[in-house]
Amino acid sequence: MQLLDHVSIGVPDLDAARPFYDAIMTALGATKVYDRTDALGYGERCSSSDTASTCVAVYLDAGPIGANKRHWCFKAVSREQVDTFFAAGLAAGGRSDGEPGLRPHYHSDYYAAFLVDPAGNRVEAVCHAAPAAQSASPATANER
């Protein structure tokens, strides 16, 4: 079940947020669907013929962002994609809120990374899949 249709994240400076969200959304494979003076959109917007898609809006909001436990978690298809999300976010002005790694207190294969965007919003990428099994045994590898 996909519970969320869309999420809106407020930032006081869209120009400062744009490189950060462009970088982390690209790392996760999300397409930018709009870039306006008051908002950015990523993902796929629903329509009457596509009711399963989701999107993220980053919008201009002058309100303060206080310290809290709220965060936005994005699904990653692989652990490598989580690593790429983290590196891209750091390179685009974010700061670490937890390096990529396993969080076994959630479950044995919960692999995630946490960032704080330039405005102070907390974001996460998670991969729930177990790592792929090695496809070749040492004997097979030597035969190639």
N, CA, C and O of each residue as an XYZ file, in Angstrom:
576
protein
N       0.835     -1.180      0.000
C       0.000      0.000      0.000
C       0.879      1.242      0.000
O       1.790      1.362      0.819
N       0.613      2.149     -0.900
C       1.256      3.459     -0.877
C       0.335      4.392     -0.121
O      -0.772      4.682     -0.572
N       0.788      4.861      1.024
C      -0.066      5.672      1.870
C      -0.102      7.136      1.467
O      -1.142      7.784      1.595
N       1.010      7.669      0.985
C       1.087      9.100      0.674
C       0.920      9.370     -0.817
O       1.449      8.642     -1.658
N       0.186     10.415     -1.125
C       0.032     10.894     -2.492
C       1.113     11.920     -2.811
O       1.755     11.856     -3.859
N       1.307     12.864     -1.894
C       2.353     13.870     -2.058
C       2.742     14.429     -0.702
O       1.995     14.321      0.270
N       3.906     15.021     -0.656
C       4.439     15.649      0.550
C       4.913     17.034      0.155
O       5.483     17.219     -0.921
N       4.679     18.008      1.023
C       5.158     19.369      0.792
C       6.153     19.742      1.886
O       5.869     19.590      3.074
N       7.313     20.227      1.478
C       8.367     20.631      2.396
C       8.588     22.124      2.227
O       8.895     22.584      1.127
N       8.438     22.881      3.297
C       8.606     24.326      3.236
C      10.045     24.740      3.493
O      10.715     24.190      4.367
N      10.511     25.714      2.725
C      11.857     26.282      2.891
C      11.766     27.808      2.769
O      10.951     28.313      1.997
N      12.591     28.547      3.519
C      12.535     30.008      3.434
C      13.294     30.588      2.240
O      13.098     31.752      1.890
N      14.159     29.785      1.612
C      14.969     30.272      0.484
C      15.010     29.181     -0.582
O      15.801     28.242     -0.492
N      14.154     29.312     -1.585
C      14.055     28.301     -2.632
C      15.333     28.207     -3.456
O      15.703     27.122     -3.905
N      16.010     29.333     -3.659
C      17.258     29.301     -4.427
C      18.344     28.507     -3.710
O      19.162     27.856     -4.360
N      18.364     28.553     -2.381
C      19.324     27.758     -1.607
C      18.920     26.281     -1.583
O      19.779     25.399     -1.558
N      17.614     26.017     -1.592
C      17.121     24.636     -1.537
C      17.243     23.912     -2.871
O      17.439     22.698     -2.906
N      17.126     24.659     -3.970
C      17.087     24.047     -5.310
C      18.262     23.116     -5.584
O      18.019     21.976     -5.981
N      19.538     23.526     -5.397
C      20.644     22.601     -5.709
C      20.628     21.356     -4.822
O      20.969     20.266     -5.282
N      20.237     21.510     -3.558
C      20.180     20.368     -2.641
C      19.129     19.363     -3.102
O      19.433     18.180     -3.255
N      17.898     19.818     -3.324
C      16.829     18.896     -3.717
C      17.035     18.352     -5.126
O      16.713     17.193     -5.387
N      17.565     19.165     -6.040
C      17.901     18.637     -7.370
C      18.881     17.472     -7.225
O      18.720     16.443     -7.882
N      19.894     17.626     -6.369
C      20.930     16.597     -6.203
C      20.379     15.324     -5.570
O      20.620     14.229     -6.078
N      19.636     15.452     -4.459
C      19.179     14.223     -3.797
C      18.068     13.533     -4.578
O      17.984     12.304     -4.567
N      17.214     14.295     -5.254
C      16.157     13.671     -6.041
C      16.734     12.980     -7.281
O      16.269     11.908     -7.668
N      17.740     13.592     -7.898
C      18.422     12.937     -9.025
C      19.075     11.649     -8.557
O      19.001     10.632     -9.247
N      19.721     11.677     -7.381
C      20.362     10.474     -6.837
C      19.357      9.346     -6.622
O      19.709      8.171     -6.733
N      18.114      9.695     -6.315
C      17.074      8.695     -6.085
C      16.288      8.352     -7.350
O      15.388      7.513     -7.317
N      16.630      9.003     -8.464
C      15.970      8.705     -9.734
C      14.650      9.419     -9.927
O      13.866      9.035    -10.796
N      14.382     10.461     -9.130
C      13.124     11.207     -9.257
C      13.287     12.342    -10.256
O      14.254     13.101    -10.198
N      12.353     12.447    -11.151
C      12.341     13.481    -12.177
C      11.784     14.785    -11.608
O      10.847     14.772    -10.810
N      12.364     15.904    -12.023
C      11.784     17.194    -11.647
C      10.582     17.427    -12.551
O      10.709     17.410    -13.775
N       9.407     17.644    -11.947
C       8.188     17.820    -12.734
C       7.781     19.279    -12.856
O       6.993     19.629    -13.734
N       8.310     20.142    -11.982
C       8.127     21.585    -12.166
C       9.168     22.343    -11.371
O       9.703     21.862    -10.372
N       9.437     23.554    -11.855
C      10.373     24.470    -11.202
C       9.808     25.870    -11.401
O       9.977     26.488    -12.452
N       9.133     26.351    -10.365
C       8.500     27.663    -10.428
C       9.176     28.599     -9.439
O      10.029     28.169     -8.662
N       8.812     29.852     -9.459
C       9.411     30.818     -8.534
C       9.024     30.554     -7.088
O       9.717     30.991     -6.170
N       7.905     29.832     -6.875
C       7.445     29.570     -5.517
C       7.493     28.098     -5.104
O       7.158     27.772     -3.966
N       7.907     27.196     -6.015
C       7.888     25.774     -5.669
C       8.670     24.935     -6.676
O       8.821     25.294     -7.843
N       9.156     23.808     -6.176
C       9.807     22.781     -6.994
C       9.011     21.491     -6.821
O       8.465     21.248     -5.744
N       8.936     20.673     -7.842
C       8.238     19.396     -7.730
C       9.070     18.268     -8.303
O       9.729     18.431     -9.330
N       9.038     17.117     -7.635
C       9.813     15.938     -8.060
C       8.930     14.701     -7.959
O       8.057     14.617     -7.095
N       9.165     13.754     -8.841
C       8.431     12.493     -8.831
C       7.496     12.422    -10.008
O       7.835     12.835    -11.116
N       6.311     11.893     -9.760
C       5.289     11.785    -10.798
C       3.958     12.180    -10.185
O       3.526     11.601     -9.189
N       3.320     13.157    -10.779
C       2.028     13.611    -10.264
C       0.924     12.662    -10.723
O       0.933     12.186    -11.858
N      -0.003     12.401     -9.849
C      -1.129     11.528    -10.176
C      -2.068     12.194    -11.180
O      -2.132     13.417    -11.298
N      -2.773     11.358    -11.879
C      -3.818     11.802    -12.796
C      -4.914     10.742    -12.749
O      -4.789      9.742    -12.043
N      -5.983     10.965    -13.502
C      -7.061      9.975    -13.513
C      -6.607      8.651    -14.116
O      -7.184      7.605    -13.818
N      -5.576      8.687    -14.963
C      -5.078      7.447    -15.561
C      -3.869      6.879    -14.815
O      -3.421      5.778    -15.133
N      -3.338      7.598    -13.841
C      -2.206      7.137    -13.033
C      -2.466      7.553    -11.592
O      -2.129      8.663    -11.181
N      -3.059      6.660    -10.845
C      -3.417      6.983     -9.466
C      -2.390      6.476     -8.450
O      -2.582      6.650     -7.247
N      -1.310      5.856     -8.914
C      -0.337      5.252     -7.999
C       0.924      6.090     -7.783
O       1.722      5.774     -6.899
N       1.116      7.124     -8.550
C       2.347      7.908     -8.448
C       2.369      8.779     -7.195
O       1.339      9.001     -6.557
N       3.541      9.261     -6.862
C       3.709     10.177     -5.734
C       4.642     11.303     -6.140
O       5.436     11.162     -7.070
N       4.540     12.422     -5.435
C       5.459     13.520     -5.717
C       5.786     14.284     -4.439
O       5.079     14.202     -3.435
N       6.872     15.020     -4.518
C       7.340     15.863     -3.433
C       7.346     17.291     -3.940
O       7.854     17.568     -5.027
N       6.785     18.197     -3.158
C       6.843     19.623     -3.468
C       7.731     20.299     -2.434
O       7.586     20.070     -1.234
N       8.636     21.121     -2.901
C       9.449     21.964     -2.025
C       8.982     23.373     -2.330
O       9.161     23.870     -3.442
N       8.380     24.018     -1.334
C       7.753     25.303     -1.607
C       8.302     26.400     -0.701
O       8.817     26.141      0.386
N       8.175     27.625     -1.184
C       8.635     28.797     -0.461
C       7.720     29.056      0.733
O       6.510     29.226      0.580
N       8.316     29.082      1.921
C       7.570     29.302      3.148
C       8.470     30.056      4.113
O       9.487     29.524      4.560
N       8.110     31.271      4.432
C       8.955     32.119      5.286
C       8.906     31.731      6.759
O       9.648     32.293      7.565
N       8.054     30.792      7.122
C       7.934     30.383      8.519
C       9.205     29.722      9.032
O       9.944     29.113      8.259
N       9.464     29.840     10.337
C      10.667     29.242     10.911
C      10.595     27.719     10.919
O       9.514     27.141     11.031
N      11.749     27.081     10.801
C      11.857     25.627     10.889
C      12.563     25.339     12.209
O      13.774     25.526     12.328
N      11.820     24.897     13.168
C      12.382     24.625     14.487
C      12.876     23.198     14.595
O      12.551     22.343     13.771
N      13.668     22.957     15.629
C      14.145     21.602     15.883
C      12.959     20.711     16.243
O      12.137     21.069     17.086
N      12.879     19.549     15.598
C      11.816     18.591     15.881
C      12.225     17.222     15.366
O      13.285     17.085     14.755
N      11.423     16.235     15.595
C      11.714     14.864     15.157
C      11.146     14.558     13.771
O      11.400     13.484     13.227
N      10.380     15.489     13.193
C       9.784     15.259     11.872
C      10.884     15.129     10.826
O      11.865     15.871     10.855
N      10.719     14.196      9.913
C      11.629     14.090      8.777
C      10.893     13.427      7.622
O       9.837     12.820      7.800
N      11.463     13.554      6.458
C      10.881     13.017      5.238
C      11.790     11.891      4.769
O      12.977     12.106      4.525
N      11.235     10.696      4.643
C      12.026      9.522      4.257
C      11.652      9.094      2.845
O      10.479      8.889      2.531
N      12.673      8.964      1.998
C      12.486      8.574      0.602
C      13.002      7.155      0.400
O      14.036      6.783      0.955
N      12.287      6.364     -0.393
C      12.700      4.991     -0.675
C      13.816      4.978     -1.715
O      13.773      5.699     -2.712
N      14.803      4.150     -1.456
C      15.892      3.914     -2.404
C      15.816      2.452     -2.849
O      15.407      1.581     -2.081
N      16.209      2.198     -4.080
C      16.139      0.827     -4.588
C      17.355     -0.012     -4.215
O      17.323     -1.237     -4.327
N      18.427      0.640     -3.771
C      19.642     -0.100     -3.408
C      20.409      0.659     -2.331
O      20.167      1.840     -2.083
N      21.323     -0.037     -1.712
C      22.194      0.609     -0.736
C      23.102      1.625     -1.423
O      23.430      2.664     -0.848
N      23.503      1.322     -2.645
C      24.326      2.261     -3.410
C      23.576      3.557     -3.655
O      24.174      4.633     -3.633
N      22.278      3.467     -3.887
C      21.483      4.672     -4.104
C      21.398      5.500     -2.816
O      21.379      6.729     -2.879
N      21.348      4.854     -1.664
C      21.385      5.567     -0.384
C      22.717      6.300     -0.253
O      22.753      7.465      0.143
N      23.810      5.614     -0.585
C      25.137      6.231     -0.514
C      25.233      7.440     -1.445
O      25.789      8.473     -1.071
N      24.690      7.309     -2.653
C      24.713      8.397     -3.632
C      23.876      9.576     -3.145
O      24.292     10.727     -3.277
N      22.707      9.301     -2.586
C      21.844     10.333     -1.987
C      22.631     11.126     -0.949
O      22.606     12.356     -0.959
N      23.322     10.435     -0.063
C      24.056     11.077      1.025
C      25.187     11.948      0.475
O      25.331     13.105      0.870
N      25.984     11.393     -0.431
C      27.107     12.149     -1.005
C      26.606     13.358     -1.791
O      27.183     14.441     -1.693
N      25.535     13.184     -2.570
C      24.991     14.292     -3.366
C      24.451     15.391     -2.459
O      24.646     16.574     -2.735
N      23.779     15.011     -1.389
C      23.246     16.001     -0.465
C      24.333     16.793      0.242
O      24.205     18.007      0.403
N      25.398     16.127      0.666
C      26.520     16.825      1.297
C      27.177     17.789      0.314
O      27.501     18.922      0.669
N      27.372     17.333     -0.920
C      28.024     18.163     -1.938
C      27.173     19.378     -2.313
O      27.701     20.378     -2.799
N      25.862     19.293     -2.091
C      24.954     20.384     -2.466
C      24.541     21.237     -1.273
O      23.528     21.934     -1.339
N      25.299     21.195     -0.197
C      25.053     22.110      0.909
C      24.316     21.544      2.098
O      24.059     22.269      3.059
N      23.963     20.258      2.066
C      23.326     19.646      3.221
C      24.369     19.266      4.257
O      25.572     19.325      4.002
N      23.886     18.874      5.438
C      24.823     18.384      6.450
C      24.332     17.037      6.969
O      23.138     16.738      6.949
N      25.273     16.245      7.426
C      24.961     14.894      7.884
C      24.116     14.927      9.150
O      24.339     15.731     10.056
N      23.137     14.024      9.181
C      22.360     13.770     10.389
C      22.408     12.272     10.694
O      21.639     11.764     11.510
N      23.334     11.576     10.018
C      23.519     10.133     10.192
C      24.047      9.520      8.917
O      23.338      9.468      7.912
N      25.293      9.052      8.944
C      25.935      8.503      7.744
C      25.240      7.230      7.267
O      24.524      6.587      8.034
N      25.453      6.863      5.992
C      24.853      5.635      5.473
C      25.294      4.417      6.294
O      26.461      4.284      6.661
N      24.345      3.550      6.566
C      24.663      2.330      7.299
C      23.406      1.605      7.728
O      22.287      2.091      7.559
N      23.625      0.425      8.290
C      22.522     -0.389      8.789
C      21.973      0.202     10.082
O      22.721      0.721     10.910
N      20.680      0.115     10.238
C      19.980      0.498     11.468
C      19.208     -0.732     11.938
O      17.988     -0.789     11.788
N      19.910     -1.723     12.510
C      19.262     -2.998     12.847
C      18.183     -2.883     13.917
O      17.405     -3.820     14.093
N      18.111     -1.777     14.628
C      17.033     -1.595     15.595
C      15.682     -1.418     14.896
O      14.638     -1.553     15.535
N      15.687     -1.112     13.573
C      14.444     -1.080     12.794
C      14.170     -2.460     12.208
O      13.106     -3.032     12.440
N      15.121     -2.996     11.451
C      15.134     -4.397     11.026
C      16.516     -4.692     10.459
O      17.297     -3.773     10.212
N      16.818     -5.962     10.255
C      18.199     -6.371      9.956
C      18.758     -5.796      8.654
O      19.976     -5.683      8.516
N      17.910     -5.431      7.703
C      18.402     -4.908      6.425
C      18.060     -3.436      6.202
O      18.155     -2.950      5.075
N      17.667     -2.721      7.249
C      17.313     -1.301      7.136
C      18.612     -0.511      6.959
O      19.369     -0.308      7.908
N      18.850     -0.070      5.719
C      20.072      0.666      5.375
C      19.661      2.083      5.008
O      18.919      2.287      4.047
N      20.139      3.068      5.771
C      19.654      4.433      5.591
C      20.753      5.460      5.797
O      21.809      5.172      6.360
N      20.471      6.667      5.322
C      21.320      7.835      5.552
C      20.408      9.016      5.828
O      19.300      9.100      5.297
N      20.887      9.929      6.666
C      20.096     11.072      7.092
C      20.846     12.367      6.807
O      22.052     12.464      7.034
N      20.115     13.358      6.305
C      20.679     14.671      6.000
C      19.782     15.768      6.562
O      18.602     15.552      6.838
N      20.369     16.940      6.723
C      19.611     18.149      7.029
C      19.795     19.082      5.846
O      20.925     19.374      5.455
N      18.686     19.557      5.269
C      18.789     20.441      4.104
C      19.273     21.827      4.539
O      19.356     22.092      5.739
N      19.595     22.714      3.595
C      20.111     24.040      3.963
C      19.174     24.863      4.854
O      19.627     25.778      5.542
N      17.883     24.550      4.849
C      16.924     25.290      5.673
C      16.732     24.666      7.055
O      16.166     25.304      7.942
N      17.192     23.437      7.253
C      17.029     22.766      8.532
C      16.041     21.616      8.536
O      15.815     21.012      9.585
N      15.436     21.290      7.382
C      14.552     20.130      7.279
C      15.381     18.851      7.287
O      16.463     18.801      6.703
N      14.868     17.823      7.949
C      15.559     16.538      8.015
C      14.998     15.612      6.942
O      13.782     15.477      6.811
N      15.886     14.968      6.167
C      15.488     14.024      5.127
C      16.300     12.743      5.273
O      17.412     12.748      5.801
N      15.723     11.653      4.796
C      16.341     10.336      4.902
C      16.120      9.591      3.601
O      15.121      9.814      2.917
N      17.044      8.708      3.254
C      16.834      7.723      2.193
C      17.042      6.360      2.831
O      17.969      6.168      3.618
N      16.164      5.406      2.484
C      16.255      4.063      3.052
C      16.096      3.014      1.967
O      15.298      3.158      1.041
N      16.880      1.953      2.111
C      16.720      0.747      1.301
C      16.401     -0.384      2.271
O      17.153     -0.623      3.215
N      15.297     -1.075      2.044
C      14.872     -2.167      2.919
C      15.350     -3.526      2.418
O      15.238     -4.517      3.138
N      15.876     -3.592      1.205
C      16.256     -4.866      0.592
C      17.576     -5.393      1.147
O      18.491     -4.634      1.469
N      17.640     -6.695      1.245
C      18.895     -7.345      1.624
C      19.883     -7.194      0.478
O      19.476     -7.106     -0.680
N      21.175     -7.161      0.784
C      22.149     -7.068     -0.311
C      22.065     -8.306     -1.203
O      21.759     -9.405     -0.741
N      22.340     -8.106     -2.469
C      22.289     -9.211     -3.423
C      23.344    -10.251     -3.047
O      24.460     -9.912     -2.656
N      22.971    -11.504     -3.171
C      23.920    -12.585     -2.899
C      25.013    -12.584     -3.959
O      24.784    -12.214     -5.110
N      26.180    -12.995     -3.557
C      27.271    -13.086     -4.524
C      26.870    -14.087     -5.605
O      26.478    -15.214     -5.302
N      26.969    -13.675     -6.851
C      26.491    -14.534     -7.939
C      27.520    -15.565     -8.375
O      27.181    -16.538     -9.048
N      28.752    -15.358     -8.002
C      29.761    -16.310     -8.443
C      30.559    -16.815     -7.249
O      31.031    -16.034     -6.423
N      30.697    -18.117     -7.174
C      31.555    -18.686     -6.134
C      32.998    -18.542     -6.579
O      33.239    -18.288     -7.759
N      33.985    -18.694     -5.675
C      35.389    -18.562     -6.084
C      35.753    -19.509     -7.212
O      36.526    -19.137     -8.095
N      35.222    -20.715     -7.209
C      35.554    -21.663     -8.290
C      35.018    -21.162     -9.618
O      35.707    -21.244    -10.634
N      33.802    -20.648     -9.622
C      33.201    -20.135    -10.841
C      33.991    -18.924    -11.349
O      34.226    -18.786    -12.549
N      34.392    -18.060    -10.430
C      35.131    -16.868    -10.825
C      36.463    -17.242    -11.479
O      36.897    -16.580    -12.421
N      37.111    -18.298    -10.983
C      38.385    -18.707    -11.561
C      38.214    -19.316    -12.946
O      39.159    -19.320    -13.735
N      37.040    -19.825    -13.256
C      36.797    -20.436    -14.553
C      36.556    -19.407    -15.646
O      36.557    -19.764    -16.824
N      36.354    -18.154    -15.300
C      36.049    -17.123    -16.296
C      37.282    -16.546    -16.908
O      37.193    -15.666    -17.765
